[in-house]
């Protein structure tokens, strides 16, 4: 049995991670603090982005405390007496003056049963004073910073109009790790013109940085985005479900087993989704990943362990 799972998975599950630290059920509660994004300010944003990172799923019209309890009241019906992590999810959650960041973060931290924060942001949107504040925060609570990388290829980052390069990302991770702050990185499989080898190389890079967690997404095309225009004119290849599962399983083999898998597929908004339609059946994708890992008899980190043992 894999040592970092309570669910018969062959990879390091988030449920195991939280249980091993807090010894009870922990949930991330999604929040929209109404921040913007520097990439939208500087240009047209990432070509796959519609309303910002999951902005359409979270009501920005409600204050943070109301958002928090709207979500918690639903969770409490099934899992009473849980602990919570305030997840600042929508857009770039360090893109504001420090005084505003402090006010918003600490509003959530002061709520009952909140044991930490997870802050989603970009590697080009953390100032030196923000790094210092995050370091202080990390000493007081369970803090993770989530960084969008998407790909380790500068050519791809330029193509998707990411707005930063690999060097910027590497410097940011180095700064966070120097301050002992836990880092979760988002990557996207199936970006235009990337190969399976490219996607595995992205995971290998993250191994070398000793990150703490990863979120793996499948590229999906939403209406009214630059990506939708590009797909219409260039018809680049979109991964099939079988190709995606194959790549994810291979990535997991190459990923250090101590890195926590926070997400292994995405949740596209159905009303805006153009392709791929197979993403709608999220649990089928998750089950098929499990089946394929069982079929291959592989576990997260197998390739890493092989290299070390050799």
C-alpha positions as CSV (number, residue, x, y, z in Angstrom):
1,X,0.0,0.0,0.0
2,X,1.2,3.5,-0.8
3,X,2.4,5.2,2.4
4,X,0.8,8.6,1.7
5,X,-2.9,7.6,1.1
6,X,-5.9,6.6,3.2
7,X,-8.0,6.0,0.2
8,X,-6.3,3.2,-1.7
9,X,-4.8,5.7,-4.1
10,X,-1.3,5.2,-5.6
11,X,-0.4,8.9,-5.1
12,X,0.0,11.3,-2.2
13,X,-3.6,12.4,-1.5
14,X,-4.6,15.7,0.1
15,X,-6.9,13.9,2.5
16,X,-3.9,12.0,3.9
17,X,-1.8,15.2,4.0
18,X,-4.4,17.1,6.1
19,X,-5.2,14.1,8.3
20,X,-1.6,13.4,9.1
21,X,-1.2,17.0,10.3
22,X,-4.5,17.8,12.0
23,X,-5.9,14.4,12.7
24,X,-9.4,15.4,11.4
25,X,-11.3,16.5,8.3
26,X,-10.0,19.7,6.8
27,X,-11.6,21.7,3.9
28,X,-10.4,24.5,1.8
29,X,-13.1,27.2,1.6
30,X,-13.0,29.1,-1.7
31,X,-13.1,32.9,-1.5
32,X,-13.2,35.8,-3.9
33,X,-11.6,38.9,-2.4
34,X,-12.3,40.9,-5.5
35,X,-8.6,41.2,-6.5
36,X,-7.6,41.8,-10.1
37,X,-4.7,40.4,-12.1
38,X,-1.5,42.2,-13.2
39,X,-1.6,40.3,-16.5
40,X,-5.0,41.8,-17.3
41,X,-3.6,45.2,-16.4
42,X,-0.6,44.7,-18.6
43,X,-2.3,43.1,-21.6
44,X,-5.1,40.8,-22.5
45,X,-4.3,38.1,-19.9
46,X,-3.7,34.4,-20.4
47,X,-5.3,33.2,-23.6
48,X,-7.3,30.5,-21.8
49,X,-8.7,32.9,-19.2
50,X,-12.3,34.0,-19.3
51,X,-13.3,35.7,-16.0
52,X,-10.1,35.2,-14.0
53,X,-9.1,32.1,-12.0
54,X,-12.5,30.5,-11.1
55,X,-14.0,34.0,-10.7
56,X,-17.3,32.7,-12.1
57,X,-17.7,30.1,-9.3
58,X,-17.4,32.5,-6.4
59,X,-19.7,35.4,-5.7
60,X,-17.6,38.6,-5.5
61,X,-20.7,40.6,-4.5
62,X,-20.7,39.1,-1.0
63,X,-18.3,40.0,1.7
64,X,-15.7,37.5,2.7
65,X,-17.3,36.4,5.9
66,X,-20.6,35.7,4.2
67,X,-18.9,33.8,1.4
68,X,-17.1,31.7,4.0
69,X,-20.2,30.8,5.9
70,X,-22.2,30.1,2.8
71,X,-19.7,27.4,1.9
72,X,-19.1,26.1,5.4
73,X,-22.9,25.7,6.1
74,X,-23.0,23.3,3.2
75,X,-20.0,21.4,4.2
76,X,-21.1,21.1,7.9
77,X,-24.2,19.2,6.9
78,X,-22.1,16.3,5.7
79,X,-18.9,16.7,7.7
80,X,-19.7,18.4,11.1
81,X,-16.9,19.7,13.3
82,X,-14.4,20.1,10.5
83,X,-11.4,22.5,10.3
84,X,-11.1,25.0,7.5
85,X,-8.5,26.7,5.4
86,X,-9.4,30.0,3.8
87,X,-8.7,29.6,0.1
88,X,-8.1,33.0,-1.6
89,X,-8.7,31.6,-5.1
90,X,-10.1,34.0,-7.6
91,X,-7.5,36.0,-9.6
92,X,-4.2,37.2,-8.1
93,X,-4.5,37.4,-4.3
94,X,-1.3,39.3,-3.6
95,X,-2.0,42.0,-6.1
96,X,-3.0,44.8,-3.7
97,X,-1.4,47.1,-1.2
98,X,-0.2,45.3,1.9
99,X,-2.7,47.0,4.2
100,X,-5.6,45.5,2.1
101,X,-4.0,42.0,2.0
102,X,-3.6,42.1,5.8
103,X,-7.2,43.1,6.4
104,X,-8.6,40.5,4.1
105,X,-6.4,37.6,5.2
106,X,-6.8,38.3,8.9
107,X,-10.5,38.7,8.6
108,X,-10.7,35.0,7.6
109,X,-8.0,33.8,10.0
110,X,-9.9,35.2,13.0
111,X,-13.0,33.1,12.2
112,X,-13.7,30.0,14.4
113,X,-12.1,26.7,13.2
114,X,-9.9,28.4,10.6
115,X,-6.5,26.8,10.9
116,X,-4.8,28.3,7.8
117,X,-4.8,30.1,4.5
118,X,-4.0,29.1,0.9
119,X,-3.2,32.1,-1.3
120,X,-3.4,31.7,-5.0
121,X,-1.2,34.2,-6.9
122,X,1.4,34.7,-9.6
123,X,5.2,34.6,-9.4
124,X,5.4,38.2,-10.7
125,X,2.9,39.6,-8.2
126,X,4.6,39.3,-4.8
127,X,6.5,42.4,-3.6
128,X,9.4,42.2,-1.1
129,X,7.2,43.6,1.7
130,X,4.6,41.0,0.8
131,X,7.2,38.2,1.0
132,X,8.1,39.6,4.5
133,X,4.5,39.6,5.6
134,X,3.9,36.0,4.3
135,X,7.0,34.9,6.3
136,X,5.4,36.4,9.4
137,X,2.1,34.8,8.6
138,X,3.7,31.4,8.1
139,X,5.0,31.5,11.6
140,X,1.4,32.0,13.0
141,X,-0.7,29.7,10.8
142,X,-0.8,26.9,8.3
143,X,0.1,28.8,5.1
144,X,0.4,27.7,1.5
145,X,1.1,29.8,-1.5
146,X,-0.3,28.6,-4.8
147,X,1.6,29.7,-8.0
148,X,0.4,29.3,-11.5
149,X,3.2,28.0,-13.7
150,X,1.3,26.0,-16.4
151,X,4.5,24.9,-18.3
152,X,8.2,24.8,-17.9
153,X,8.8,26.0,-21.5
154,X,9.3,29.7,-22.0
155,X,8.1,29.3,-25.6
156,X,4.7,28.0,-24.3
157,X,4.5,30.7,-21.7
158,X,4.9,33.3,-24.4
159,X,2.4,31.6,-26.6
160,X,-0.3,31.6,-23.9
161,X,0.6,35.2,-22.9
162,X,1.4,34.2,-19.4
163,X,3.1,37.5,-18.7
164,X,6.2,36.0,-16.9
165,X,9.0,33.6,-17.8
166,X,10.6,30.6,-16.1
167,X,13.3,32.6,-14.5
168,X,10.8,34.8,-12.7
169,X,8.9,31.7,-11.5
170,X,12.1,30.1,-10.2
171,X,13.2,33.2,-8.3
172,X,9.8,33.4,-6.7
173,X,9.8,29.7,-5.5
174,X,13.3,30.2,-4.2
175,X,12.3,33.2,-2.2
176,X,9.3,31.4,-0.7
177,X,11.2,28.3,0.1
178,X,14.0,30.4,1.7
179,X,11.3,31.6,4.1
180,X,10.0,28.1,4.7
181,X,6.7,28.8,3.1
182,X,4.8,25.8,1.5
183,X,4.4,26.1,-2.3
184,X,1.7,24.5,-4.5
185,X,2.2,24.8,-8.2
186,X,-0.5,24.6,-11.0
187,X,0.4,23.1,-14.3
188,X,-1.7,22.5,-17.4
189,X,-1.5,19.4,-19.6
190,X,-2.3,19.7,-23.3
191,X,-1.2,23.3,-24.0
192,X,-0.9,23.9,-27.7
193,X,2.0,22.1,-29.4
194,X,3.5,20.6,-26.3
195,X,4.6,17.0,-26.3
196,X,4.2,14.3,-23.6
197,X,8.0,14.8,-23.0
198,X,7.4,18.5,-22.4
199,X,4.8,17.8,-19.8
200,X,6.9,15.3,-18.0
201,X,9.8,17.8,-18.0
202,X,7.6,20.3,-16.3
203,X,7.1,17.8,-13.4
204,X,10.8,17.0,-13.3
205,X,11.6,20.7,-12.9
206,X,9.2,20.9,-10.0
207,X,10.9,17.9,-8.3
208,X,14.2,19.9,-8.4
209,X,12.5,22.8,-6.7
210,X,11.2,20.7,-3.8
211,X,7.7,22.1,-4.0
212,X,5.1,20.9,-1.5
213,X,2.1,20.3,-3.7
214,X,0.8,20.3,-7.3
215,X,-2.4,20.8,-9.1
216,X,-2.6,19.2,-12.5
217,X,-5.2,20.6,-15.0
218,X,-6.3,19.6,-18.5
219,X,-6.4,22.5,-21.0
220,X,-10.0,23.3,-21.7
221,X,-11.3,25.8,-24.2
222,X,-13.9,28.3,-23.0
223,X,-16.1,30.5,-25.1
224,X,-15.0,34.1,-25.7
225,X,-11.3,33.6,-25.0
226,X,-8.3,34.1,-27.2
227,X,-7.7,30.3,-26.9
228,X,-11.1,29.7,-28.5
229,X,-10.2,32.0,-31.4
230,X,-6.8,30.2,-31.8
231,X,-8.5,26.8,-31.7
232,X,-11.0,27.8,-34.4
233,X,-8.2,29.0,-36.8
234,X,-5.4,26.5,-36.0
235,X,-7.2,23.4,-34.8
236,X,-4.3,22.4,-32.6
237,X,-4.5,18.9,-31.1
238,X,-6.5,18.6,-27.9
239,X,-5.6,15.6,-25.7
240,X,-8.1,12.8,-25.7
241,X,-9.2,11.4,-22.3
242,X,-6.9,8.4,-22.9
243,X,-3.9,10.6,-23.8
244,X,-4.5,12.7,-20.7
245,X,-4.7,9.7,-18.4
246,X,-1.5,8.3,-19.9
247,X,0.4,11.5,-19.4
248,X,-0.9,12.0,-15.8
249,X,0.1,8.5,-14.9
250,X,3.6,9.1,-16.4
251,X,3.9,12.4,-14.6
252,X,3.0,10.8,-11.3
253,X,5.7,8.2,-11.8
254,X,8.3,11.0,-12.2
255,X,7.0,13.1,-9.3
256,X,8.6,12.8,-5.9
257,X,6.2,10.9,-3.7
258,X,6.4,13.5,-0.9
259,X,4.7,16.1,-3.2
260,X,1.0,16.3,-2.3
261,X,-1.5,15.9,-5.2
262,X,-4.0,18.7,-4.6
263,X,-5.8,18.2,-7.9
264,X,-5.5,15.8,-10.8
265,X,-8.1,17.1,-13.2
266,X,-10.1,20.3,-13.7
267,X,-13.7,21.5,-13.2
268,X,-14.6,23.5,-16.3
269,X,-17.8,25.6,-16.3
270,X,-20.1,23.6,-18.4
271,X,-22.0,26.5,-19.9
272,X,-18.8,28.1,-21.2
273,X,-17.0,24.9,-22.2
274,X,-16.2,24.3,-25.9
275,X,-13.9,21.3,-25.6
276,X,-13.0,18.8,-24.4
277,X,-16.4,17.5,-23.4
278,X,-15.0,14.5,-21.6
279,X,-13.8,16.8,-18.8
280,X,-17.4,17.2,-17.6
281,X,-17.3,13.7,-16.2
282,X,-14.7,14.4,-13.6
283,X,-15.1,11.3,-11.4
284,X,-14.8,9.1,-14.5
285,X,-11.5,10.7,-15.2
286,X,-10.3,10.2,-11.6
287,X,-11.5,6.6,-11.6
288,X,-9.8,5.9,-14.9
289,X,-6.5,7.3,-13.6
290,X,-6.7,4.9,-10.7
291,X,-7.5,2.0,-13.0
292,X,-4.5,2.8,-15.3
293,X,-2.1,3.1,-12.3
294,X,-3.4,-0.3,-11.1
295,X,-3.1,-1.8,-14.5
296,X,0.5,-0.6,-14.9
297,X,1.2,-1.4,-11.2
298,X,2.8,2.0,-10.7
299,X,2.9,4.5,-7.8
300,X,3.8,8.1,-7.5
301,X,7.6,8.5,-7.5
302,X,8.5,5.1,-9.0
303,X,10.8,6.7,-11.6
304,X,12.4,8.9,-9.0
305,X,13.0,6.0,-6.7
306,X,14.5,4.0,-9.5
307,X,16.9,6.7,-10.4
308,X,18.0,7.1,-6.8
309,X,18.4,3.3,-6.3
310,X,20.4,3.1,-9.5
